[in-house]
Amino acid sequence: MIKALVFDVGETLIDETRIWSRWADRLGVTRLTFLGVIGGVAALRRSHREAFQIVRPGLDVEAEIEAWAEEEPGSLRNHFDADDLYPDVREALGGLREAGYQVIIAGNQPVRAYDALVAMDLPADSIHTSDGWGVAKPQPEFFAKVAQVAGREPGEILYVGDRLDNDVLAAKRAGMHVALLRRGPWGYLHAAQPEAAEADVVIDSLHDLLPYLRK
């Protein structure tokens, strides 16, 4: 029986459109170009970091992030805030908690993302990031940490994410149930691939979770 739901962050809870658009402006390419390249690496199941090298070969991304922070210390830059939440997040997570499920947020994110998520006062029992743990998806140690903070057996956990590589396949290997969320470039592209059948359920909205659990 599923007792806890654990949510990825990017393109699961957070709409990354503004982030990638600001990156396009920073890199000096049109937003359509950069978003298209992001979609291309998503389709190939390659790291989003490769998109930077495609549009700016040889770019040191970390150095660019540091320079950006120095130039625009007061802007969001490559970060997010409550305005980037998908509209179904608060209500869906709140409904799950009211139904008695444990709700946890845990994804591949920097430490600053933790502060941003906490500031949103989301209906979640705890929030965690890969940088905070020192381990990232799809490493099995990440999912071991998920089970540890949940205080549950892997089979009692449903991990919700938008990717096959980082979410569905990795969480299944860890013994968890998985919901593949069909939104964002990874979500739509990965849901169309044969391995999407590995997910316990494919959903189009976080509102689909509670009806699925009640079945």
C-alpha positions as CSV (number, residue, x, y, z in Angstrom):
1,M,0.0,0.0,0.0
2,I,1.3,3.4,-0.9
3,K,1.7,5.7,2.1
4,A,4.0,8.4,0.9
5,L,4.3,10.4,-2.3
6,V,7.6,12.0,-3.3
7,F,7.7,14.8,-5.9
8,D,10.4,15.8,-8.3
9,V,10.8,19.6,-8.7
10,G,11.6,20.8,-12.2
11,E,8.7,20.4,-14.6
12,T,6.8,18.5,-11.9
13,L,6.1,21.3,-9.5
14,I,8.0,24.2,-11.2
15,D,7.3,25.4,-14.7
16,E,10.9,26.1,-16.0
17,T,9.8,28.3,-18.9
18,R,11.0,31.5,-17.4
19,I,14.3,30.0,-16.3
20,W,15.1,28.7,-19.8
21,S,13.9,31.9,-21.4
22,R,16.2,34.0,-19.2
23,W,19.1,31.7,-20.1
24,A,18.4,32.2,-23.8
25,D,18.6,36.0,-23.3
26,R,21.8,35.6,-21.3
27,L,23.4,33.4,-24.0
28,G,22.3,35.7,-26.8
29,V,20.1,33.3,-28.7
30,T,16.4,33.5,-29.4
31,R,14.1,31.8,-26.8
32,L,12.7,29.5,-29.4
33,T,16.2,28.4,-30.4
34,F,17.2,27.5,-26.8
35,L,13.9,25.9,-25.9
36,G,14.1,23.8,-29.1
37,V,17.6,22.6,-28.2
38,I,16.5,21.8,-24.7
39,G,13.7,19.7,-26.3
40,G,16.3,18.0,-28.5
41,V,18.5,16.9,-25.7
42,A,15.4,15.8,-23.8
43,A,14.4,13.5,-26.7
44,L,17.8,12.0,-26.8
45,R,17.9,11.5,-23.0
46,R,21.0,13.6,-22.7
47,S,21.8,16.1,-20.0
48,H,20.3,19.6,-20.3
49,R,23.9,20.8,-19.8
50,E,24.6,19.7,-23.3
51,A,22.2,22.3,-24.6
52,F,24.6,25.0,-23.4
53,Q,27.5,23.5,-25.3
54,I,25.4,23.3,-28.5
55,V,24.6,27.0,-28.5
56,R,27.8,28.2,-26.9
57,P,30.6,25.6,-27.4
58,G,33.2,25.7,-24.7
59,L,31.0,27.6,-22.2
60,D,31.9,27.2,-18.6
61,V,28.4,27.1,-17.1
62,E,29.4,27.4,-13.5
63,A,31.6,30.5,-14.3
64,E,28.7,32.0,-16.3
65,I,26.4,31.5,-13.3
66,E,28.8,33.2,-11.0
67,A,29.3,36.1,-13.4
68,W,25.5,36.4,-13.8
69,A,25.1,36.6,-10.0
70,E,27.7,39.4,-9.8
71,E,26.1,41.4,-12.6
72,E,22.4,40.9,-11.4
73,P,22.5,40.1,-7.7
74,G,18.8,41.0,-7.2
75,S,17.3,39.1,-10.2
76,L,16.1,35.5,-10.3
77,R,18.6,34.6,-13.0
78,N,18.6,30.7,-13.2
79,H,16.3,30.3,-10.2
80,F,12.6,30.2,-9.5
81,D,10.0,31.6,-7.1
82,A,6.3,31.0,-6.3
83,D,5.2,32.6,-9.6
84,D,6.7,29.5,-11.4
85,L,4.6,26.9,-9.6
86,Y,2.3,24.9,-11.8
87,P,-1.3,25.9,-11.0
88,D,-2.3,22.4,-9.7
89,V,0.5,22.1,-7.2
90,R,-1.0,23.6,-4.0
91,E,-4.4,22.1,-4.3
92,A,-3.2,18.6,-5.4
93,L,-0.6,18.3,-2.6
94,G,-3.0,19.7,-0.1
95,G,-5.6,17.1,-1.1
96,L,-3.1,14.3,-0.8
97,R,-2.2,15.3,2.7
98,E,-5.8,15.7,3.7
99,A,-6.4,12.1,2.4
100,G,-3.7,10.9,4.9
101,Y,-0.7,10.6,2.6
102,Q,2.8,11.7,3.5
103,V,4.0,14.3,1.0
104,I,7.7,14.9,0.4
105,I,9.5,17.0,-2.2
106,A,12.9,15.7,-3.3
107,G,14.6,16.5,-6.6
108,N,17.9,17.4,-8.3
109,Q,18.2,21.0,-7.2
110,P,20.8,23.3,-5.8
111,V,20.7,24.5,-2.1
112,R,19.1,27.8,-3.2
113,A,16.1,25.9,-4.5
114,Y,15.5,24.5,-1.0
115,D,15.1,28.1,0.3
116,A,12.8,29.0,-2.5
117,L,10.6,26.0,-2.0
118,V,10.4,26.5,1.8
119,A,9.4,30.1,1.3
120,M,6.4,29.0,-0.8
121,D,4.9,27.3,2.3
122,L,3.7,24.3,0.3
123,P,1.6,21.6,1.8
124,A,4.5,19.1,2.2
125,D,5.9,17.2,5.2
126,S,9.5,17.8,4.2
127,I,11.6,19.3,1.4
128,H,15.0,18.0,0.2
129,T,17.5,18.7,-2.6
130,S,20.3,16.7,-4.3
131,D,22.9,19.3,-3.3
132,G,21.7,19.2,0.3
133,W,22.1,15.4,0.3
134,G,25.3,15.3,-1.7
135,V,23.8,12.8,-4.1
136,A,21.7,13.1,-7.2
137,K,19.3,11.1,-9.4
138,P,19.5,8.6,-11.0
139,Q,22.0,7.3,-8.4
140,P,20.5,4.6,-6.2
141,E,21.8,6.5,-3.1
142,F,19.4,9.3,-3.9
143,F,16.4,7.0,-3.6
144,A,17.8,5.3,-0.5
145,K,17.8,8.8,1.0
146,V,14.2,9.2,-0.1
147,A,13.1,6.1,1.7
148,Q,15.2,7.1,4.8
149,V,13.6,10.6,5.2
150,A,10.1,9.1,4.5
151,G,10.7,6.4,7.1
152,R,9.0,4.0,4.7
153,E,9.8,0.8,2.8
154,P,10.4,1.6,-0.9
155,G,7.3,-0.3,-1.8
156,E,5.2,2.1,0.2
157,I,6.5,5.1,-1.8
158,L,5.2,6.6,-5.1
159,Y,7.8,8.8,-6.8
160,V,6.3,11.4,-9.1
161,G,8.5,12.9,-11.9
162,D,8.6,13.8,-15.5
163,R,11.6,11.7,-16.8
164,L,12.3,8.1,-17.6
165,D,16.0,8.1,-16.8
166,N,16.0,10.1,-13.6
167,D,12.6,9.2,-12.3
168,V,10.8,6.2,-13.6
169,L,13.6,3.7,-14.3
170,A,15.7,4.8,-11.3
171,A,12.9,4.7,-8.8
172,K,11.6,1.4,-10.1
173,R,15.1,-0.1,-9.6
174,A,14.9,1.2,-6.1
175,G,11.7,-0.8,-5.5
176,M,9.4,2.2,-5.6
177,H,6.1,2.8,-7.4
178,V,6.3,5.6,-10.0
179,A,4.0,8.1,-11.7
180,L,5.2,9.6,-14.9
181,L,3.9,13.2,-15.3
182,R,3.3,14.1,-18.9
183,R,4.3,17.8,-19.0
184,G,7.4,19.7,-19.8
185,P,9.7,18.6,-22.7
186,W,10.9,15.5,-20.9
187,G,7.5,14.5,-19.8
188,Y,5.8,14.6,-23.2
189,L,8.8,13.1,-25.0
190,H,9.4,10.3,-22.5
191,A,5.8,9.4,-22.1
192,A,5.7,8.6,-25.8
193,Q,8.6,6.1,-25.5
194,P,8.1,2.3,-24.9
195,E,9.8,2.4,-21.5
196,A,7.0,4.6,-20.2
197,A,5.2,1.3,-19.7
198,E,7.6,0.8,-16.7
199,A,5.7,3.5,-14.8
200,D,2.8,2.4,-12.7
201,V,0.7,5.2,-14.1
202,V,1.1,8.1,-16.6
203,I,-0.7,11.2,-15.6
204,D,-1.4,14.6,-17.1
205,S,-2.0,16.5,-13.9
206,L,-1.1,16.2,-10.2
207,H,-4.9,16.1,-9.7
208,D,-4.9,12.6,-11.3
209,L,-2.9,11.1,-8.4
210,L,-5.7,10.9,-5.8
211,P,-8.2,9.2,-8.0
212,Y,-5.5,6.7,-9.0
213,L,-4.6,6.0,-5.4
214,R,-8.3,5.5,-4.5
215,K,-8.5,2.8,-7.1
